[in-house]
Amino acid sequence: MTTTLLSRDFVRLVAVAILVATPLAWWATNSWLQGFAYRVDLSWWMVALSGILALAIVLLITGWHALRAAWQSPARSLRME
C-alpha cells in the first residue's frame, strides 16, 4: 500500500515522459538510420520494450527506497533530526 502511494507519482511522470519521447525518438532514429547503406528496420516492440523497462526500473527503485525507509527505526530517524 505504502509503496503504491509513493510510486504512483513517479510512474505518472515516467509515463508522460515516455508518451512525449516515443514519437521524437522514433523519428530521430528512423532519420538517422536512413543514412546507412544497410538499413535496419525499427520495430514497434523495441520502443515498447524500452518503455516497459523504464517503468520497471522506476518501480524497482521506488519500491527499494520505500522498503528501506520502512525497515529503519523511527527513533533513529528522530534522533538524527
DSSP file (Angstrom, degrees, kcal/mol; ACC not computed):
  #  RESIDUE AA STRUCTURE BP1 BP2  ACC     N-H-->O    O-->H-N    N-H-->O    O-->H-N    TCO  KAPPA ALPHA  PHI   PSI    X-CA   Y-CA   Z-CA
    1    1 A M     >        0   0    0      0, 0.0     4,-2.0     0, 0.0     5,-0.1   0.000 360.0 360.0 360.0 -51.0    0.0    0.0    0.0
    2    2 A T  H  >  +     0   0    0      1,-0.2     4,-2.1     2,-0.2     5,-0.2   0.900 360.0  52.2 -65.3 -40.5    2.7    2.5    1.0
    3    3 A T  H  > S+     0   0    0      1,-0.2     4,-2.5     2,-0.2    -1,-0.2   0.876 107.5  53.3 -63.4 -36.3    4.9    1.6   -1.9
    4    4 A T  H  > S+     0   0    0      2,-0.2     4,-1.8     1,-0.2    -1,-0.2   0.914 108.4  49.2 -64.1 -43.1    1.9    2.1   -4.3
    5    5 A L  H  X S+     0   0    0     -4,-2.0     4,-0.6     1,-0.2    -2,-0.2   0.888 115.4  43.7 -64.4 -38.6    1.3    5.6   -2.9
    6    6 A L  H  X S+     0   0    0     -4,-2.1     4,-0.7     1,-0.2     3,-0.2   0.865 116.1  46.9 -74.4 -35.2    5.0    6.5   -3.3
    7    7 A S  H  X S+     0   0    0     -4,-2.5     4,-2.8    -5,-0.2     5,-0.3   0.751  92.9  78.0 -79.4 -24.0    5.4    5.0   -6.7
    8    8 A R  H  X S+     0   0    0     -4,-1.8     4,-2.1     1,-0.2    -1,-0.2   0.891  95.3  45.9 -56.9 -45.5    2.2    6.5   -8.3
    9    9 A D  H  X S+     0   0    0     -4,-0.6     4,-2.1    -3,-0.2    -1,-0.2   0.906 114.6  47.6 -66.1 -41.0    3.7   10.0   -8.8
   10   10 A F  H  X S+     0   0    0     -4,-0.7     4,-2.4     2,-0.2    -2,-0.2   0.894 110.7  51.6 -67.7 -38.6    6.9    8.6  -10.3
   11   11 A V  H  X S+     0   0    0     -4,-2.8     4,-2.5     2,-0.2    -1,-0.2   0.896 109.2  51.1 -64.9 -39.7    5.1    6.2  -12.6
   12   12 A R  H  X S+     0   0    0     -4,-2.1     4,-2.3    -5,-0.3    -2,-0.2   0.927 110.5  48.5 -62.1 -44.6    2.9    9.1  -13.9
   13   13 A L  H  X S+     0   0    0     -4,-2.1     4,-2.2     1,-0.2    -2,-0.2   0.913 113.4  46.5 -63.1 -42.5    6.0   11.2  -14.6
   14   14 A V  H  X S+     0   0    0     -4,-2.4     4,-2.5     2,-0.2    -1,-0.2   0.890 110.7  53.2 -68.1 -37.9    7.7    8.4  -16.4
   15   15 A A  H  X S+     0   0    0     -4,-2.5     4,-2.3     2,-0.2    -2,-0.2   0.909 110.5  46.9 -63.3 -41.7    4.6    7.6  -18.4
   16   16 A V  H  X S+     0   0    0     -4,-2.3     4,-2.0     2,-0.2    -1,-0.2   0.907 112.0  51.1 -65.4 -40.8    4.3   11.2  -19.6
   17   17 A A  H  X S+     0   0    0     -4,-2.2     4,-2.8     1,-0.2    -2,-0.2   0.889 110.2  49.4 -63.5 -38.5    7.9   11.2  -20.5
   18   18 A I  H  X S+     0   0    0     -4,-2.5     4,-2.3     2,-0.2    -2,-0.2   0.915 110.0  50.9 -66.3 -42.3    7.5    8.0  -22.5
   19   19 A L  H  < S+     0   0    0     -4,-2.3    -2,-0.2     1,-0.2    -1,-0.2   0.861 116.7  40.7 -63.7 -35.3    4.5    9.5  -24.3
   20   20 A V  H  X S+     0   0    0     -4,-2.0     4,-0.8    -5,-0.1    -2,-0.2   0.898 119.6  43.3 -78.1 -41.7    6.4   12.6  -25.2
   21   21 A A  H  X S+     0   0    0     -4,-2.8     4,-3.0    -5,-0.2     5,-0.3   0.762  97.9  72.9 -80.3 -25.3    9.8   10.9  -26.0
   22   22 A T  H  X S+     0   0    0     -4,-2.3     4,-2.5     1,-0.2     5,-0.2   0.939 100.8  40.7 -60.9 -51.8    8.5    7.9  -28.1
   23   23 A P  H  > S+     0   0    0      0, 0.0     4,-2.3     0, 0.0    -1,-0.2   0.901 117.6  49.5 -64.5 -36.6    7.5    9.8  -31.3
   24   24 A L  H  X S+     0   0    0     -4,-0.8     4,-2.6     2,-0.2    -2,-0.2   0.917 113.4  45.2 -66.2 -42.4   10.6   12.0  -31.1
   25   25 A A  H  X S+     0   0    0     -4,-3.0     4,-2.6     2,-0.2     5,-0.3   0.887 112.1  52.6 -67.5 -38.6   12.9    9.0  -30.6
   26   26 A W  H  X S+     0   0    0     -4,-2.5     4,-2.3    -5,-0.3    -2,-0.2   0.935 113.3  43.4 -61.9 -46.8   11.1    7.1  -33.4
   27   27 A W  H  X S+     0   0    0     -4,-2.3     4,-2.5     2,-0.2     5,-0.2   0.931 115.8  47.5 -64.5 -46.7   11.5   10.0  -35.8
   28   28 A A  H  X S+     0   0    0     -4,-2.6     4,-1.9     1,-0.2    -2,-0.2   0.901 114.0  46.8 -64.6 -41.1   15.2   10.7  -34.9
   29   29 A T  H  X S+     0   0    0     -4,-2.6     4,-2.4     2,-0.2    -1,-0.2   0.915 113.2  48.1 -68.5 -42.6   16.2    7.0  -35.1
   30   30 A N  H  X S+     0   0    0     -4,-2.3     4,-1.1    -5,-0.3    -2,-0.2   0.909 113.0  47.7 -65.3 -40.9   14.5    6.5  -38.4
   31   31 A S  H  < S+     0   0    0     -4,-2.5     4,-0.4     1,-0.2    -1,-0.2   0.859 113.1  49.1 -69.0 -32.9   16.0    9.6  -39.9
   32   32 A W  H >< S+     0   0    0     -4,-1.9     3,-1.0    -5,-0.2    -2,-0.2   0.894 109.6  51.4 -70.1 -40.0   19.4    8.6  -38.6
   33   33 A L  H >< S+     0   0    0     -4,-2.4     3,-1.3     1,-0.2    -1,-0.2   0.698  94.8  72.6 -72.0 -18.6   19.1    5.0  -39.9
   34   34 A Q  T 3< S+     0   0    0     -4,-1.1    -1,-0.2     1,-0.2    -2,-0.2   0.767  87.7  64.2 -65.5 -24.4   18.2    6.3  -43.4
   35   35 A G  T <  S+     0   0    0     -3,-1.0     2,-0.3    -4,-0.4    -1,-0.2   0.549  86.2  88.5 -79.0  -6.8   21.8    7.4  -43.9
   36   36 A F  S <  S-     0   0    0     -3,-1.3     3,-0.2    -4,-0.1    -3,-0.0  -0.655  72.5-138.2 -95.0 149.7   23.2    3.9  -43.8
   37   37 A A  S    S+     0   0    0     -2,-0.3     2,-0.9     1,-0.2    -1,-0.1   0.911 101.2  47.0 -69.4 -43.2   23.6    1.6  -46.8
   38   38 A Y  S    S-     0   0    0     -3,-0.0     2,-0.3     2,-0.0    -1,-0.2  -0.862  87.8-161.2-102.4 102.1   22.4   -1.4  -44.9
   39   39 A R        -     0   0    0     -2,-0.9     2,-0.5    -3,-0.2    -5,-0.1  -0.627   9.9-151.4 -92.0 139.6   19.3   -0.2  -43.1
   40   40 A V        -     0   0    0     -2,-0.3     2,-0.2    -7,-0.1    -4,-0.1  -0.934  20.3-128.4-107.3 128.6   17.8   -1.9  -40.1
   41   41 A D        -     0   0    0     -2,-0.5     2,-0.6     1,-0.1   -11,-0.0  -0.557  16.8-131.7 -77.6 141.0   14.0   -1.5  -39.6
   42   42 A L        -     0   0    0     -2,-0.2     2,-0.2   -16,-0.1    -1,-0.1  -0.835  22.9-150.8 -95.3 119.4   12.9   -0.3  -36.2
   43   43 A S    >>  -     0   0    0     -2,-0.6     4,-0.9     1,-0.1     3,-0.6  -0.491  21.0-120.7 -89.3 159.6   10.0   -2.5  -34.9
   44   44 A W  H 3> S+     0   0    0      1,-0.2     4,-2.2     2,-0.2     3,-0.2   0.814 109.6  62.8 -67.9 -30.3    7.3   -1.3  -32.5
   45   45 A W  H 3> S+     0   0    0      1,-0.2     4,-2.4     2,-0.2    -1,-0.2   0.770  95.3  60.4 -70.6 -23.3    8.3   -3.8  -29.9
   46   46 A M  H <> S+     0   0    0     -3,-0.6     4,-1.5     2,-0.2    -1,-0.2   0.909 109.3  42.0 -66.8 -41.2   11.7   -2.2  -29.5
   47   47 A V  H  X S+     0   0    0     -4,-0.9     4,-1.8    -3,-0.2    -2,-0.2   0.899 115.4  50.0 -71.4 -41.3   10.1    1.0  -28.4
   48   48 A A  H  X S+     0   0    0     -4,-2.2     4,-2.5     1,-0.2     5,-0.2   0.891 108.6  53.0 -64.5 -39.7    7.6   -0.7  -26.2
   49   49 A L  H  X S+     0   0    0     -4,-2.4     4,-2.4     1,-0.2    -1,-0.2   0.879 107.3  51.2 -64.2 -38.0   10.3   -2.8  -24.5
   50   50 A S  H  X S+     0   0    0     -4,-1.5     4,-2.0     2,-0.2    -1,-0.2   0.882 111.3  48.1 -68.1 -36.5   12.3    0.4  -23.7
   51   51 A G  H  X S+     0   0    0     -4,-1.8     4,-2.2     2,-0.2    -2,-0.2   0.911 112.6  47.7 -67.9 -41.9    9.2    2.0  -22.1
   52   52 A I  H  X S+     0   0    0     -4,-2.5     4,-2.4     1,-0.2    -2,-0.2   0.896 111.4  51.7 -64.8 -39.8    8.3   -1.1  -20.1
   53   53 A L  H  X S+     0   0    0     -4,-2.4     4,-2.2     2,-0.2    -1,-0.2   0.893 108.6  50.7 -63.9 -40.3   12.0   -1.4  -19.0
   54   54 A A  H  X S+     0   0    0     -4,-2.0     4,-2.1     2,-0.2    -2,-0.2   0.914 111.5  47.8 -63.7 -42.8   11.9    2.3  -17.8
   55   55 A L  H  X S+     0   0    0     -4,-2.2     4,-2.3     1,-0.2    -2,-0.2   0.887 110.8  51.7 -64.8 -38.8    8.7    1.7  -15.9
   56   56 A A  H  X S+     0   0    0     -4,-2.4     4,-2.5     2,-0.2    -2,-0.2   0.897 109.0  50.1 -65.4 -39.9   10.1   -1.5  -14.3
   57   57 A I  H  X S+     0   0    0     -4,-2.2     4,-2.5     2,-0.2     5,-0.2   0.913 110.5  50.0 -64.1 -42.1   13.3    0.4  -13.2
   58   58 A V  H  X S+     0   0    0     -4,-2.1     4,-2.5     1,-0.2     5,-0.3   0.923 112.1  47.6 -62.0 -44.2   11.2    3.2  -11.6
   59   59 A L  H  X S+     0   0    0     -4,-2.3     4,-2.1     1,-0.2    -2,-0.2   0.900 112.9  48.6 -65.7 -40.4    9.1    0.6   -9.8
   60   60 A L  H  X S+     0   0    0     -4,-2.5     4,-2.3     2,-0.2    -2,-0.2   0.922 114.0  45.4 -64.7 -43.8   12.1   -1.3   -8.5
   61   61 A I  H  X S+     0   0    0     -4,-2.5     4,-2.3     2,-0.2    -2,-0.2   0.932 115.8  44.3 -69.1 -45.3   13.9    1.8   -7.3
   62   62 A T  H  X S+     0   0    0     -4,-2.5     4,-2.1    -5,-0.2    -1,-0.2   0.880 114.4  50.9 -68.0 -35.5   10.9    3.4   -5.6
   63   63 A G  H  X S+     0   0    0     -4,-2.1     4,-2.5    -5,-0.3     5,-0.2   0.912 110.1  49.5 -65.1 -42.0   10.0    0.1   -4.0
   64   64 A W  H  X S+     0   0    0     -4,-2.3     4,-2.5     1,-0.2    -2,-0.2   0.921 112.5  47.0 -63.6 -43.8   13.5   -0.4   -2.7
   65   65 A H  H  X S+     0   0    0     -4,-2.3     4,-2.0     2,-0.2    -1,-0.2   0.872 112.1  50.6 -67.2 -36.4   13.6    3.0   -1.2
   66   66 A A  H  X S+     0   0    0     -4,-2.1     4,-2.0     2,-0.2    -2,-0.2   0.921 113.0  45.5 -66.7 -43.7   10.2    2.6    0.4
   67   67 A L  H  X S+     0   0    0     -4,-2.5     4,-1.9     2,-0.2    -2,-0.2   0.896 111.5  52.3 -66.8 -39.0   11.2   -0.7    1.9
   68   68 A R  H  X S+     0   0    0     -4,-2.5     4,-0.8     1,-0.2    -1,-0.2   0.889 111.1  47.4 -63.7 -38.8   14.5    0.6    3.1
   69   69 A A  H  < S+     0   0    0     -4,-2.0     3,-0.3     1,-0.2    -1,-0.2   0.859 111.2  51.7 -69.9 -34.6   12.7    3.5    4.8
   70   70 A A  H  < S+     0   0    0     -4,-2.0    -2,-0.2     1,-0.2    -1,-0.2   0.821 106.8  53.5 -71.6 -30.1   10.2    1.1    6.4
   71   71 A W  H  < S+     0   0    0     -4,-1.9    -1,-0.2    -5,-0.1    -2,-0.2   0.706  91.0  94.2 -78.0 -19.4   12.9   -1.1    7.8
   72   72 A Q  S  < S-     0   0    0     -4,-0.8     3,-0.0    -3,-0.3    -3,-0.0  -0.371  85.8-105.3 -74.5 153.3   14.7    1.8    9.6
   73   73 A S     >  -     0   0    0      1,-0.1     4,-1.6    -2,-0.1     3,-0.1  -0.610  17.2-144.8 -77.2 131.1   13.9    2.6   13.2
   74   74 A P  H  > S+     0   0    0      0, 0.0     4,-2.3     0, 0.0     5,-0.2   0.846 100.4  58.6 -65.3 -31.5   11.8    5.7   13.7
   75   75 A A  H  > S+     0   0    0      1,-0.2     4,-2.1     2,-0.2     5,-0.1   0.890 104.0  50.9 -64.9 -37.9   13.7    6.5   16.9
   76   76 A R  H  > S+     0   0    0      2,-0.2     4,-1.6     1,-0.2    -1,-0.2   0.898 109.9  50.0 -65.2 -40.1   17.0    6.6   14.9
   77   77 A S  H  X S+     0   0    0     -4,-1.6     4,-1.0     1,-0.2    -2,-0.2   0.909 112.4  46.6 -64.5 -42.5   15.4    9.0   12.4
   78   78 A L  H  < S+     0   0    0     -4,-2.3     3,-0.2     1,-0.2    -1,-0.2   0.861 109.2  54.9 -68.0 -35.7   14.1   11.3   15.1
   79   79 A R  H  < S+     0   0    0     -4,-2.1    -1,-0.2     1,-0.2    -2,-0.2   0.856 106.0  52.4 -66.6 -34.8   17.5   11.3   16.9
   80   80 A M  H  <        0   0    0     -4,-1.6    -1,-0.2     1,-0.3    -2,-0.2   0.765 360.0 360.0 -73.1 -24.9   19.3   12.4   13.7
   81   81 A E     <        0   0    0     -4,-1.0    -1,-0.3    -3,-0.2    -2,-0.2   0.464 360.0 360.0 -88.5 360.0   17.0   15.3   13.3
